[in-house]
Amino acid sequence: MFRRFDYIFVFTFENSVELQKLRQLVKKDPELGERLVPKEKGRIVMLGEYRDKNSSEILGPKIVDGVATRDDWNKCTSKIKLAFKGWLKEEMGWVQPERGALQELKN
């Protein structure tokens, strides 16, 4: 996983800690080490840090009696979308196209 992907997005602090532990465990193995965890690969990114500096975790929807409402899912995915846009802007220099830009390209 660390070798294959440039970025690994996590939503909670717990996820981040667990992946950091896994990375260190793999790095310590003399047979695996740098081969599976090369430098600058598999960067663990707490996605919520790009949405809100006060609360970097993005928690899943509230589940009541084993079910989450559509509204709760919409709120959760909205947080993920905003955080991902923030990440694209800050880390990749992405600029959101103006409204109607795609239609202009088609014409």
C-alpha positions in Angstrom: 0.0 0.0 0.0 2.8 2.5 0.9 4.7 1.7 -2.3 1.7 1.7 -4.6 0.0 5.0 -3.7 1.3 8.5 -3.5 -1.3 9.5 -0.9 -3.4 7.6 1.6 -6.3 9.7 2.8 -7.7 9.0 6.3 -10.7 10.5 8.1 -9.9 10.0 11.8 -6.9 10.5 14.0 -7.2 6.8 15.0 -6.9 5.8 11.3 -3.8 7.9 11.0 -2.1 6.5 14.1 -2.8 2.9 13.0 -1.3 3.5 9.5 1.7 5.2 11.0 2.3 2.2 13.2 1.9 -0.2 10.3 4.4 1.9 8.2 6.9 1.7 11.0 6.4 -2.0 11.5 7.0 -2.7 7.8 10.0 -0.4 7.7 11.6 -2.3 10.5 11.5 -5.6 8.6 14.9 -6.0 7.0 13.5 -8.0 4.1 10.7 -5.5 3.3 12.0 -2.1 4.5 12.6 0.4 1.8 11.3 -1.9 -0.9 7.7 -1.6 0.4 7.9 1.9 2.0 10.0 4.1 -0.4 10.5 7.7 0.5 7.9 10.2 -0.7 5.4 7.4 -1.4 2.3 6.5 0.6 2.0 9.9 2.4 -0.7 9.6 5.0 -3.0 12.6 4.8 -5.6 13.5 7.4 -8.2 14.9 4.9 -10.2 16.9 7.4 -7.2 19.2 8.0 -8.0 20.8 4.7 -11.6 21.5 5.6 -11.5 22.8 9.1 -8.4 23.7 11.2 -10.4 23.3 14.4 -11.6 19.7 13.8 -9.5 17.6 11.5 -11.6 14.4 11.9 -14.4 13.6 9.5 -16.7 11.2 11.2 -19.2 9.0 9.5 -22.9 9.6 9.7 -24.9 9.0 12.9 -26.2 5.4 12.9 -29.4 4.9 14.9 -30.8 1.4 15.1 -28.4 0.2 12.5 -29.4 2.9 9.9 -28.1 6.2 8.9 -30.4 8.7 7.3 -29.9 10.1 3.8 -29.5 13.6 5.3 -26.7 12.3 7.6 -24.9 10.7 4.6 -25.2 13.9 2.6 -23.6 15.9 5.5 -20.8 13.4 5.7 -20.0 13.3 2.0 -20.3 17.1 1.9 -17.5 17.4 4.4 -15.4 14.9 2.4 -15.9 16.9 -0.8 -15.0 20.2 0.8 -11.9 18.7 2.4 -10.8 17.1 -0.9 -11.3 20.4 -2.8 -9.2 22.1 -0.1 -6.5 19.5 -0.5 -6.5 19.8 -4.3 -6.2 23.6 -4.0 -3.5 23.6 -1.3 -1.3 20.7 -2.4 -1.9 20.5 -6.1 -2.5 24.2 -7.0 -5.9 23.2 -8.5 -8.2 26.1 -9.5 -11.9 25.3 -9.8 -13.2 26.1 -13.3 -15.7 28.8 -13.7 -19.3 27.8 -14.1 -20.1 26.9 -17.7 -16.5 26.3 -18.7 -17.2 22.8 -19.7 -20.1 23.9 -21.9 -17.8 26.5 -23.6 -15.3 23.7 -24.4 -18.0 21.6 -26.0 -19.1 24.4 -28.3 
